[in-house]
Structure formats: structure tokens, C-alpha cells
């Protein structure tokens, strides 16, 4: 898997001595605050908020149930015993014990499946000061909440910009890329393929969300024109590839297909 060597905010600045206790109390209060908010809201906002809370409660109940059901008993209809059964056992149905995996184990398995063997397993950390340029705004240039992305980005076709006044992260059009030069390691050939999205940037989940592409980023490319097929005979549409160069320096994205 791709590992970043960047230390986080806590690693740099540490925590307050009462951080954990304050966090515990905040979490304990959150349910009360949520119910107070639900009582105060009216109209469409109340409808949307209650729908969101309803979905959260369902997820929570499912998680609790999965943790409680470590072992479940299920009737085994197929397993019919041969020969005579004593009278006192006739009313007792045969049962099988099935272990139900807890949500945590399932999540870990999903994460494990999401890790790939990649050409560049470790990458140099790219800090936020390098990726984002602070933009001063307002009449007196006192406001500094806007950021301009200085690295290459991928922005999907359906993306609609916010009004420029309220846009926090600005991704310049000159640094938006739609195609990548992808090398197939077995065919030893390079193809210019359209990108579908950014799967994972090892430096930060925020970079992944913004579509920032740096060295070591795993991107998804459209390989339909290569004519790759699965064992079932279906045409492979999207495949992952890892970026092997610094796109902001070279002006193009070079990547190796993960096969």
C-alpha cells in the first residue's frame, strides 16, 4: 500500500492535557444537542434534518445488532438424520451455529482488499503549504480563508463551480488534466487514456477529495479502448494506475497500470 511519511497536526503541536476528556463530554452532549435542534427546526429544514437523523439511527442500530450477534442459530432444513430418532428428540429441530462477522472485521477486510501492490510503495510527503497558496481577500485584504491549489488536479465532467466569492479551494483551469499517459507493464506500451477519477492520494484524504494529483497517487483510467476482457468475457472499462512523475513539473501525467 502507499504510505505517507507526513506527521499530522497532533504529531507537530501535541494535544491539550484535557483533550480526551473534553472530546468524551462533547460526544456525550451531541445527542442532546441533536434532539434540541430537531425540536426547534420547522418546515423543509426539519424534514431534511429528521430524514438524515433517521438514516443515522438505522445505521447505528444495524452496527449494534451486528456486534451483539456474534453467534446466531439457524434452522438446518437440509440436514435430516438417517434412522430412528428418540421420541424426546422429535420436537427438537436441528440447528446450525453460524458466526456473524462484526462490522469492524468486515471494514478491515474491505480496507485490506482496497490495498494494492504498487510500483512506488513509499512517497515523499507533500505538505499543505506546498499544495495550497493562501489568497488574501476582502476590501482590506485581511481575510485569508481562500486557498489556490498549486498542483495538478482532476475535476470531473459534472463538477459545477460555486460562485467565485464563496469558493474556498480554487483549482486553476490551466492545472486541470483530463488525460494521462498510462504504461501497460506487460505489453510494454504507453497509451493516452482519459481519466475517470482520483482513487487515493497517499498524502491526505483531502487531496483525494479535491482530486489533487502528485507522485504516487492512484488514479482510475478508462481502458475500454485497450480491449481488455475479464474471464467472463466482459470488457474492462475502468482500471487503476499509479502516477510515477511530478505532473506539475512535466506538464503531463505519466502512470503505470496496476494489473
C-alpha positions as CSV (number, residue, x, y, z in Angstrom):
1,X,0.0,0.0,0.0
2,X,1.0,3.6,-0.4
3,X,2.3,5.1,2.8
4,X,2.8,8.8,3.6
5,X,5.7,9.9,5.8
6,X,3.8,13.2,6.8
7,X,3.2,13.8,10.5
8,X,-0.2,15.2,11.4
9,X,-1.3,18.2,13.4
10,X,-1.1,16.3,16.7
11,X,2.4,15.0,15.9
12,X,3.5,18.6,15.3
13,X,1.7,20.5,18.0
14,X,0.6,17.9,20.5
15,X,-2.7,17.8,22.4
16,X,-4.2,19.7,25.4
17,X,-3.9,17.7,28.6
18,X,-7.7,17.5,28.9
19,X,-8.3,16.8,25.1
20,X,-9.7,13.3,25.5
21,X,-12.0,14.2,28.4
22,X,-13.4,17.3,26.5
23,X,-13.9,15.1,23.4
24,X,-15.7,12.4,25.5
25,X,-18.0,15.1,27.1
26,X,-18.7,16.7,23.7
27,X,-19.7,13.3,22.2
28,X,-21.9,12.7,25.3
29,X,-23.7,16.0,24.7
30,X,-24.1,15.6,21.0
31,X,-27.3,13.5,21.2
32,X,-29.0,16.2,23.4
33,X,-27.9,18.9,21.1
34,X,-29.3,17.0,18.1
35,X,-32.7,16.5,19.7
36,X,-32.8,20.1,20.7
37,X,-32.1,21.1,17.1
38,X,-34.8,18.7,15.8
39,X,-37.4,20.3,18.1
40,X,-36.5,23.8,17.0
41,X,-36.4,23.3,13.3
42,X,-39.5,23.9,11.1
43,X,-40.7,23.2,7.6
44,X,-38.4,21.8,4.9
45,X,-35.3,22.1,7.1
46,X,-36.9,20.0,9.8
47,X,-38.0,17.4,7.2
48,X,-34.4,17.1,5.8
49,X,-32.8,17.0,9.2
50,X,-35.2,14.3,10.5
51,X,-34.6,12.2,7.4
52,X,-30.8,12.5,8.0
53,X,-31.2,11.5,11.7
54,X,-33.4,8.6,10.8
55,X,-30.8,7.2,8.4
56,X,-28.1,7.7,11.1
57,X,-30.2,5.8,13.7
58,X,-30.8,2.9,11.3
59,X,-27.0,2.6,10.6
60,X,-26.3,2.7,14.4
61,X,-28.9,0.1,15.2
62,X,-27.5,-2.2,12.4
63,X,-24.0,-1.8,13.9
64,X,-25.2,-2.6,17.4
65,X,-27.1,-5.6,16.1
66,X,-24.0,-6.9,14.2
67,X,-21.9,-6.6,17.3
68,X,-24.5,-8.4,19.5
69,X,-25.0,-11.3,17.1
70,X,-21.6,-12.9,17.5
71,X,-23.2,-16.3,17.1
72,X,-26.6,-17.0,15.6
73,X,-28.6,-20.1,15.5
74,X,-30.3,-21.0,12.2
75,X,-32.6,-23.9,11.4
76,X,-31.0,-26.5,9.2
77,X,-33.7,-27.9,6.9
78,X,-31.3,-29.9,4.7
79,X,-29.7,-31.9,7.5
80,X,-32.1,-34.7,8.0
81,X,-30.9,-37.5,10.3
82,X,-31.0,-41.1,9.0
83,X,-32.5,-43.8,11.0
84,X,-34.8,-43.6,14.1
85,X,-34.9,-40.6,16.3
86,X,-35.9,-41.0,20.0
87,X,-39.3,-39.6,20.9
88,X,-37.9,-36.9,23.2
89,X,-35.8,-35.5,20.3
90,X,-38.6,-35.4,17.7
91,X,-39.8,-31.9,18.6
92,X,-36.2,-30.6,18.7
93,X,-35.2,-29.1,15.4
94,X,-31.6,-29.5,14.2
95,X,-29.8,-26.1,14.3
96,X,-26.6,-24.8,12.9
97,X,-24.4,-22.2,14.6
98,X,-23.2,-19.5,12.2
99,X,-20.7,-16.9,13.2
100,X,-21.8,-13.4,12.2
101,X,-18.8,-11.2,11.4
102,X,-18.8,-7.9,13.3
103,X,-18.8,-4.6,11.4
104,X,-15.3,-3.9,12.4
105,X,-13.9,-7.1,10.9
106,X,-15.9,-6.5,7.7
107,X,-14.5,-3.0,7.5
108,X,-10.9,-4.3,8.0
109,X,-11.4,-6.8,5.3
110,X,-12.7,-4.1,2.9
111,X,-9.7,-2.0,3.7
112,X,-7.3,-4.9,3.1
113,X,-9.0,-5.6,-0.3
114,X,-8.5,-1.9,-1.2
115,X,-4.8,-2.1,-0.9
116,X,-2.7,-2.8,-4.0
117,X,0.8,-3.7,-4.8
118,X,2.1,-0.6,-6.4
119,X,5.3,0.4,-8.3
120,X,6.1,3.2,-5.8
121,X,5.2,1.9,-2.3
122,X,6.5,5.0,-0.4
123,X,6.4,8.6,-1.4
124,X,7.8,11.9,-0.1
125,X,5.2,13.8,1.9
126,X,3.7,16.9,0.3
127,X,2.7,19.5,2.9
128,X,-0.3,21.7,2.7
129,X,1.9,24.8,2.4
130,X,3.3,23.4,-0.8
131,X,-0.1,22.4,-2.3
132,X,-2.1,25.4,-1.3
133,X,-1.4,29.1,-1.8
134,X,-3.1,31.5,0.6
135,X,-5.3,34.0,-1.1
136,X,-6.0,37.3,0.7
137,X,-9.5,38.6,0.0
138,X,-11.8,41.3,1.2
139,X,-11.6,45.1,0.8
140,X,-8.5,45.4,3.1
141,X,-7.1,42.0,2.1
142,X,-7.5,40.9,5.7
143,X,-9.4,37.6,5.0
144,X,-7.2,34.6,4.4
145,X,-9.6,31.7,4.2
146,X,-9.3,31.0,0.5
147,X,-6.7,28.6,-1.0
148,X,-5.4,28.1,-4.5
149,X,-4.3,24.6,-5.4
150,X,-0.8,24.8,-7.0
151,X,-0.6,21.1,-8.1
152,X,-2.2,19.3,-11.0
153,X,-5.8,18.3,-10.3
154,X,-8.6,16.2,-11.9
155,X,-12.1,17.7,-12.0
156,X,-15.0,15.6,-13.2
157,X,-17.3,16.5,-16.0
158,X,-20.3,17.0,-13.8
159,X,-18.5,19.5,-11.5
160,X,-20.1,22.9,-11.1
161,X,-18.2,25.7,-9.5
162,X,-19.5,27.6,-6.6
163,X,-19.9,31.4,-7.0
164,X,-16.3,32.7,-7.0
165,X,-16.9,34.8,-3.9
166,X,-17.7,31.7,-1.8
167,X,-15.2,29.2,-3.4
168,X,-12.7,28.1,-0.7
169,X,-10.5,25.8,-2.8
170,X,-9.7,27.3,-6.3
171,X,-8.4,24.8,-8.8
172,X,-6.9,26.7,-11.8
173,X,-8.1,25.7,-15.3
174,X,-4.5,25.5,-16.5
175,X,-3.7,22.8,-14.0
176,X,-6.8,20.7,-14.6
177,X,-5.9,17.5,-16.5
178,X,-8.3,15.0,-18.2
179,X,-5.9,12.5,-19.8
180,X,-2.9,10.5,-18.6
181,X,0.0,8.6,-20.3
182,X,-0.5,5.1,-19.0
183,X,2.1,2.4,-19.5
184,X,1.0,-1.2,-19.5
185,X,3.8,-3.2,-17.7
186,X,3.2,-6.4,-19.6
187,X,2.6,-5.0,-23.1
188,X,5.5,-2.5,-22.6
189,X,3.4,0.1,-24.4
190,X,2.1,3.5,-23.4
191,X,-1.4,4.8,-24.2
192,X,-3.0,8.2,-23.7
193,X,-6.2,7.4,-21.7
194,X,-9.0,9.6,-20.3
195,X,-9.2,9.7,-16.5
196,X,-12.3,8.7,-14.6
197,X,-11.2,9.9,-11.1
198,X,-8.6,10.0,-8.3
199,X,-8.9,6.9,-6.2
200,X,-6.3,7.7,-3.5
201,X,-3.7,10.4,-2.8
202,X,-1.4,8.9,-0.2
203,X,-0.6,12.3,1.4
204,X,-4.1,13.3,2.6
205,X,-7.8,12.3,2.2
206,X,-8.5,16.0,1.5
207,X,-6.2,15.9,-1.6
208,X,-8.1,12.8,-2.8
209,X,-11.4,14.7,-2.3
210,X,-10.1,17.7,-4.2
211,X,-8.6,15.5,-7.0
212,X,-5.0,16.7,-6.4
213,X,-2.5,14.5,-8.4
214,X,1.0,14.2,-7.0
215,X,3.7,11.4,-7.4
216,X,2.3,8.1,-6.0
217,X,-1.4,9.0,-6.5
218,X,-3.6,6.1,-7.6
219,X,-5.9,7.2,-10.4
220,X,-8.7,5.5,-12.3
221,X,-8.4,5.5,-16.1
222,X,-10.8,4.4,-18.9
223,X,-9.2,1.3,-20.5
224,X,-12.1,0.4,-22.8
225,X,-10.1,1.2,-25.9
226,X,-7.4,-1.3,-25.0
227,X,-9.9,-4.1,-25.4
228,X,-9.1,-5.8,-22.1
229,X,-11.6,-8.5,-21.1
230,X,-12.4,-10.4,-17.9
231,X,-12.5,-14.2,-17.5
232,X,-16.3,-13.9,-18.0
233,X,-15.8,-12.2,-21.4
234,X,-16.9,-8.7,-20.3
235,X,-15.0,-5.7,-21.5
236,X,-13.0,-4.0,-18.7
237,X,-14.0,-0.3,-18.5
238,X,-12.0,1.2,-15.6
239,X,-8.6,0.3,-14.1
240,X,-6.3,1.8,-11.6
241,X,-2.9,3.3,-12.4
242,X,-0.2,4.9,-10.2
243,X,1.4,8.2,-11.1
244,X,5.2,7.9,-11.5
245,X,6.2,11.5,-12.2
246,X,5.7,15.0,-10.9
247,X,2.9,16.3,-13.2
248,X,3.2,20.0,-12.1
249,X,6.9,20.0,-13.3
250,X,6.5,17.9,-16.5
251,X,3.1,19.2,-17.8
252,X,1.8,15.7,-18.3
253,X,0.7,12.7,-16.2
254,X,2.8,9.5,-16.5
255,X,1.4,6.5,-14.8
256,X,1.8,2.7,-14.6
257,X,-1.2,0.4,-14.9
258,X,-1.9,-1.8,-11.9
259,X,-2.5,-5.3,-13.3
